Amino acid sequence: MTTSSKEVGEQLKSYDPQTAEQVKADFDAGKTLPTDKDHDVNVMAKRFEAMGLPSSTFEKICKDAGL
């Protein structure tokens, strides 16, 4: 089963990403410190899958990052 980019966009309508400034402020305030799970490729793959995103996209991200 493949998911088109249009379908992915429809699934993520409620997604409201933070700006870089918001992310930095939260990080500086200690609100979003990464955990070991955030660095585990298998955990992140499951999170990606739970969002309904194609595993091929996650695999490409990992490959591009050298993981």
C-alpha positions in Angstrom: 0.0 0.0 0.0 1.4 3.3 -1.0 0.4 6.7 0.2 0.5 9.7 -2.1 1.9 13.0 -1.0 -1.6 14.5 -1.3 -2.9 11.8 1.1 -0.1 12.5 3.6 -0.9 16.2 3.4 -4.5 15.5 4.2 -3.5 13.3 7.1 -1.4 16.0 8.6 -3.8 18.9 8.4 -3.7 19.5 12.1 0.1 19.5 12.1 1.3 22.9 13.3 5.1 22.9 13.5 6.9 25.2 15.9 9.1 27.9 14.4 12.9 27.6 14.9 12.7 30.4 17.5 10.1 28.4 19.5 12.1 25.2 19.3 15.3 27.0 20.4 13.4 28.7 23.3 11.9 25.4 24.5 15.3 23.7 24.2 17.1 26.5 26.1 14.4 26.3 28.8 15.1 22.5 29.1 11.6 21.6 28.0 12.6 19.5 25.0 15.8 17.8 25.9 16.2 14.6 23.8 16.1 11.3 25.4 17.9 8.1 24.5 14.7 7.0 22.7 14.9 10.1 20.5 18.2 8.7 19.2 17.0 5.1 18.6 16.3 4.5 14.9 13.9 1.7 15.7 11.9 3.8 18.1 11.8 6.7 15.6 10.7 4.3 12.8 7.7 3.3 15.0 6.8 6.9 15.7 7.1 7.7 12.0 4.9 4.8 11.2 2.3 5.8 13.9 2.0 9.2 12.1 0.9 7.3 9.0 4.0 8.3 7.0 5.6 5.9 4.5 8.5 3.8 5.8 10.3 4.5 2.5 10.5 8.2 3.5 11.9 7.4 6.9 14.5 5.0 5.3 15.5 7.8 2.9 15.9 10.3 5.8 18.1 7.8 7.7 20.2 7.1 4.6 20.6 10.8 3.9 21.7 11.3 7.6 24.2 8.5 7.3 22.4 6.2 9.8 
